[in-house]
Amino acid sequence: MQPNLTAGKRIVAIDILRGAVMIIMALDHVRDFFHIGAFQGDPLNLSATTTGLFFTRWITHFCAPVFVFLSGMSAFISGQRKSKAELSLFLIKRGAWLVVVELVIISFALSFDPLYHFFLLQVIWAIGWSMIVLGLLLRLGYKTVLITGIVLVAAHNLTDRYPLPSEGVPGILSQLFLTTGGIVYPVGERIIVAAYAILPWTGVLLLGYAAGALYKQNVEEAKRRRWLLGAGTGLIIFFIILRWSNWYGDPRPWSEQEREGFTLLSFINTAKYPPSLLYVCMTIGPALILLTLMENAKGAIARIMMVYGKVPFFYYVLHFFLIHLLCVVVFFAQGYGVDQIRDPGSPFLFVPVGFGFELPVVYLVWALVVSALYVPCRWFGKYKAKHKQWWLSYV
């Protein structure tokens, strides 16, 4: 007998896990805006960071890959109510819409610049292109999606050993699709920063889509849990062995550190930009195990996580606007003037160089942002559940 996996037609475990990563994701974005010196240093730089700052950044490493992976899972699950052609067309259209959202809405939320002098191509950009690729690959069948996902995740670190073109149009294309980790492209007076390479993230989404087959109605709970637990444990073991070897899978080898405990930090400090094979194993492995544990989760915490997990796109867009609006309030409260709104050293308006606070304040603002978004997310989740307008599937 099947357990009650769904709330309506939703998978409870997916909503809980996605809600958790959305909450943690906000911590990193609050840090970007409110931590003093956020643009002057890398919190994962072991020669300069502190343990608290390192883990504040590192824990958010789980957010983007799990978010992308679960987006692929959700595409498979929602696709069970569509024909292959319908799902393919929907994914292509939704992917194109997400690319536009990244360029128009998210870029403005980040910069508050109505003239759009700054574009940052992040996770929504990557998911958009990934959905377009998935929509095209669906026409070739499930096995093609699975194999392509494995190849993209497992093989793209070959570019660490065999560099691709770096000049001209071939260089730009290879960077955008495979190797970018924050490359800056000046376009006249505007700056485009490509943080998320398209194809490595596409591989993560394709594998999520393939894993969505475990949630088909005819798959027994015991079998699903066995597969998820086995795959998650296997990825963690594979990560430990391959990372220990320093042979392949990440461009940054780990090394012994002088400061106590920092050798472990070096070991788990894998590359997100672009996502390395070891980074994907390190993050998706635990996520699969958590999906197993959350399958029958109940209680207040699970219900809270689901509120955010049911409306991830709504939450994602809203939280950037809220964080930046809080910056504006603090900016003027601290005595900054109108002439300091734009700082050449900062890509964001109202966030001049030197603006910000230490980590305790960052965590306080994070809690405020997440708490403030609870009621709007709960309202929109109920609205989506009761209404069937076509545009709701795009939000």
TALIN-V609300 format. One record per residue. N is the residue number from 1. RES is the residue in three letters. NEAR is the number of other ideal C-beta (glycine too) atoms within 8 Angstrom. Layout:
BEGIN
n=N res=RES near=NEAR
n=N res=RES near=NEAR
END
This chain:
BEGIN
n=1 res=MET near=2
n=2 res=GLN near=7
n=3 res=PRO near=7
n=4 res=ASN near=5
n=5 res=LEU near=10
n=6 res=THR near=8
n=7 res=ALA near=6
n=8 res=GLY near=5
n=9 res=LYS near=3
n=10 res=ARG near=9
n=11 res=ILE near=10
n=12 res=VAL near=15
n=13 res=ALA near=12
n=14 res=ILE near=14
n=15 res=ASP near=14
n=16 res=ILE near=14
n=17 res=LEU near=16
n=18 res=ARG near=14
n=19 res=GLY near=16
n=20 res=ALA near=10
n=21 res=VAL near=13
n=22 res=MET near=15
n=23 res=ILE near=11
n=24 res=ILE near=12
n=25 res=MET near=13
n=26 res=ALA near=13
n=27 res=LEU near=14
n=28 res=ASP near=12
n=29 res=HIS near=11
n=30 res=VAL near=14
n=31 res=ARG near=14
n=32 res=ASP near=8
n=33 res=PHE near=14
n=34 res=PHE near=15
n=35 res=HIS near=13
n=36 res=ILE near=8
n=37 res=GLY near=7
n=38 res=ALA near=10
n=39 res=PHE near=7
n=40 res=GLN near=5
n=41 res=GLY near=7
n=42 res=ASP near=6
n=43 res=PRO near=10
n=44 res=LEU near=9
n=45 res=ASN near=8
n=46 res=LEU near=12
n=47 res=SER near=4
n=48 res=ALA near=6
n=49 res=THR near=12
n=50 res=THR near=5
n=51 res=THR near=8
n=52 res=GLY near=7
n=53 res=LEU near=10
n=54 res=PHE near=13
n=55 res=PHE near=8
n=56 res=THR near=14
n=57 res=ARG near=12
n=58 res=TRP near=11
n=59 res=ILE near=9
n=60 res=THR near=11
n=61 res=HIS near=13
n=62 res=PHE near=11
n=63 res=CYS near=12
n=64 res=ALA near=12
n=65 res=PRO near=15
n=66 res=VAL near=14
n=67 res=PHE near=15
n=68 res=VAL near=16
n=69 res=PHE near=15
n=70 res=LEU near=13
n=71 res=SER near=13
n=72 res=GLY near=19
n=73 res=MET near=15
n=74 res=SER near=10
n=75 res=ALA near=16
n=76 res=PHE near=15
n=77 res=ILE near=11
n=78 res=SER near=9
n=79 res=GLY near=9
n=80 res=GLN near=8
n=81 res=ARG near=4
n=82 res=LYS near=9
n=83 res=SER near=5
n=84 res=LYS near=9
n=85 res=ALA near=6
n=86 res=GLU near=8
n=87 res=LEU near=14
n=88 res=SER near=12
n=89 res=LEU near=9
n=90 res=PHE near=11
n=91 res=LEU near=14
n=92 res=ILE near=12
n=93 res=LYS near=8
n=94 res=ARG near=12
n=95 res=GLY near=17
n=96 res=ALA near=10
n=97 res=TRP near=10
n=98 res=LEU near=13
n=99 res=VAL near=13
n=100 res=VAL near=8
n=101 res=VAL near=12
n=102 res=GLU near=14
n=103 res=LEU near=9
n=104 res=VAL near=8
n=105 res=ILE near=8
n=106 res=ILE near=14
n=107 res=SER near=13
n=108 res=PHE near=11
n=109 res=ALA near=11
n=110 res=LEU near=12
n=111 res=SER near=12
n=112 res=PHE near=11
n=113 res=ASP near=9
n=114 res=PRO near=5
n=115 res=LEU near=4
n=116 res=TYR near=10
n=117 res=HIS near=8
n=118 res=PHE near=13
n=119 res=PHE near=10
n=120 res=LEU near=10
n=121 res=LEU near=11
n=122 res=GLN near=10
n=123 res=VAL near=10
n=124 res=ILE near=12
n=125 res=TRP near=14
n=126 res=ALA near=15
n=127 res=ILE near=15
n=128 res=GLY near=16
n=129 res=TRP near=13
n=130 res=SER near=18
n=131 res=MET near=16
n=132 res=ILE near=13
n=133 res=VAL near=13
n=134 res=LEU near=17
n=135 res=GLY near=14
n=136 res=LEU near=9
n=137 res=LEU near=11
n=138 res=LEU near=12
n=139 res=ARG near=7
n=140 res=LEU near=6
n=141 res=GLY near=7
n=142 res=TYR near=7
n=143 res=LYS near=6
n=144 res=THR near=9
n=145 res=VAL near=15
n=146 res=LEU near=11
n=147 res=ILE near=8
n=148 res=THR near=11
n=149 res=GLY near=16
n=150 res=ILE near=10
n=151 res=VAL near=9
n=152 res=LEU near=13
n=153 res=VAL near=13
n=154 res=ALA near=8
n=155 res=ALA near=7
n=156 res=HIS near=13
n=157 res=ASN near=12
n=158 res=LEU near=7
n=159 res=THR near=10
n=160 res=ASP near=5
n=161 res=ARG near=4
n=162 res=TYR near=5
n=163 res=PRO near=4
n=164 res=LEU near=10
n=165 res=PRO near=7
n=166 res=SER near=7
n=167 res=GLU near=5
n=168 res=GLY near=6
n=169 res=VAL near=5
n=170 res=PRO near=9
n=171 res=GLY near=11
n=172 res=ILE near=9
n=173 res=LEU near=8
n=174 res=SER near=12
n=175 res=GLN near=13
n=176 res=LEU near=10
n=177 res=PHE near=8
n=178 res=LEU near=14
n=179 res=THR near=9
n=180 res=THR near=13
n=181 res=GLY near=10
n=182 res=GLY near=8
n=183 res=ILE near=8
n=184 res=VAL near=7
n=185 res=TYR near=9
n=186 res=PRO near=7
n=187 res=VAL near=6
n=188 res=GLY near=4
n=189 res=GLU near=3
n=190 res=ARG near=10
n=191 res=ILE near=11
n=192 res=ILE near=10
n=193 res=VAL near=13
n=194 res=ALA near=12
n=195 res=ALA near=10
n=196 res=TYR near=14
n=197 res=ALA near=16
n=198 res=ILE near=14
n=199 res=LEU near=11
n=200 res=PRO near=13
n=201 res=TRP near=18
n=202 res=THR near=15
n=203 res=GLY near=16
n=204 res=VAL near=18
n=205 res=LEU near=18
n=206 res=LEU near=18
n=207 res=LEU near=15
n=208 res=GLY near=16
n=209 res=TYR near=14
n=210 res=ALA near=13
n=211 res=ALA near=14
n=212 res=GLY near=13
n=213 res=ALA near=9
n=214 res=LEU near=10
n=215 res=TYR near=11
n=216 res=LYS near=7
n=217 res=GLN near=5
n=218 res=ASN near=3
n=219 res=VAL near=9
n=220 res=GLU near=6
n=221 res=GLU near=9
n=222 res=ALA near=6
n=223 res=LYS near=9
n=224 res=ARG near=12
n=225 res=ARG near=10
n=226 res=ARG near=8
n=227 res=TRP near=9
n=228 res=LEU near=14
n=229 res=LEU near=11
n=230 res=GLY near=8
n=231 res=ALA near=11
n=232 res=GLY near=16
n=233 res=THR near=10
n=234 res=GLY near=9
n=235 res=LEU near=12
n=236 res=ILE near=13
n=237 res=ILE near=8
n=238 res=PHE near=10
n=239 res=PHE near=12
n=240 res=ILE near=8
n=241 res=ILE near=8
n=242 res=LEU near=13
n=243 res=ARG near=14
n=244 res=TRP near=7
n=245 res=SER near=7
n=246 res=ASN near=6
n=247 res=TRP near=5
n=248 res=TYR near=7
n=249 res=GLY near=10
n=250 res=ASP near=13
n=251 res=PRO near=6
n=252 res=ARG near=7
n=253 res=PRO near=5
n=254 res=TRP near=9
n=255 res=SER near=6
n=256 res=GLU near=4
n=257 res=GLN near=9
n=258 res=GLU near=3
n=259 res=ARG near=6
n=260 res=GLU near=3
n=261 res=GLY near=7
n=262 res=PHE near=10
n=263 res=THR near=10
n=264 res=LEU near=7
n=265 res=LEU near=13
n=266 res=SER near=12
n=267 res=PHE near=9
n=268 res=ILE near=8
n=269 res=ASN near=10
n=270 res=THR near=12
n=271 res=ALA near=12
n=272 res=LYS near=10
n=273 res=TYR near=10
n=274 res=PRO near=14
n=275 res=PRO near=12
n=276 res=SER near=13
n=277 res=LEU near=13
n=278 res=LEU near=13
n=279 res=TYR near=14
n=280 res=VAL near=13
n=281 res=CYS near=14
n=282 res=MET near=14
n=283 res=THR near=12
n=284 res=ILE near=15
n=285 res=GLY near=16
n=286 res=PRO near=11
n=287 res=ALA near=14
n=288 res=LEU near=14
n=289 res=ILE near=13
n=290 res=LEU near=9
n=291 res=LEU near=13
n=292 res=THR near=12
n=293 res=LEU near=7
n=294 res=MET near=12
n=295 res=GLU near=13
n=296 res=ASN near=5
n=297 res=ALA near=10
n=298 res=LYS near=4
n=299 res=GLY near=6
n=300 res=ALA near=5
n=301 res=ILE near=6
n=302 res=ALA near=12
n=303 res=ARG near=8
n=304 res=ILE near=10
n=305 res=MET near=14
n=306 res=MET near=13
n=307 res=VAL near=13
n=308 res=TYR near=17
n=309 res=GLY near=15
n=310 res=LYS near=12
n=311 res=VAL near=13
n=312 res=PRO near=12
n=313 res=PHE near=7
n=314 res=PHE near=11
n=315 res=TYR near=12
n=316 res=TYR near=11
n=317 res=VAL near=12
n=318 res=LEU near=11
n=319 res=HIS near=12
n=320 res=PHE near=12
n=321 res=PHE near=9
n=322 res=LEU near=11
n=323 res=ILE near=15
n=324 res=HIS near=14
n=325 res=LEU near=8
n=326 res=LEU near=13
n=327 res=CYS near=14
n=328 res=VAL near=10
n=329 res=VAL near=8
n=330 res=VAL near=9
n=331 res=PHE near=13
n=332 res=PHE near=8
n=333 res=ALA near=6
n=334 res=GLN near=7
n=335 res=GLY near=5
n=336 res=TYR near=10
n=337 res=GLY near=5
n=338 res=VAL near=4
n=339 res=ASP near=4
n=340 res=GLN near=8
n=341 res=ILE near=8
n=342 res=ARG near=5
n=343 res=ASP near=8
n=344 res=PRO near=4
n=345 res=GLY near=6
n=346 res=SER near=10
n=347 res=PRO near=9
n=348 res=PHE near=12
n=349 res=LEU near=8
n=350 res=PHE near=11
n=351 res=VAL near=11
n=352 res=PRO near=11
n=353 res=VAL near=8
n=354 res=GLY near=5
n=355 res=PHE near=11
n=356 res=GLY near=10
n=357 res=PHE near=8
n=358 res=GLU near=7
n=359 res=LEU near=9
n=360 res=PRO near=7
n=361 res=VAL near=9
n=362 res=VAL near=15
n=363 res=TYR near=9
n=364 res=LEU near=8
n=365 res=VAL near=12
n=366 res=TRP near=12
n=367 res=ALA near=8
n=368 res=LEU near=9
n=369 res=VAL near=14
n=370 res=VAL near=11
n=371 res=SER near=7
n=372 res=ALA near=8
n=373 res=LEU near=13
n=374 res=TYR near=11
n=375 res=VAL near=7
n=376 res=PRO near=9
n=377 res=CYS near=15
n=378 res=ARG near=9
n=379 res=TRP near=8
n=380 res=PHE near=10
n=381 res=GLY near=11
n=382 res=LYS near=8
n=383 res=TYR near=8
n=384 res=LYS near=11
n=385 res=ALA near=7
n=386 res=LYS near=5
n=387 res=HIS near=7
n=388 res=LYS near=3
n=389 res=GLN near=5
n=390 res=TRP near=4
n=391 res=TRP near=6
n=392 res=LEU near=9
n=393 res=SER near=7
n=394 res=TYR near=6
n=395 res=VAL near=8
END
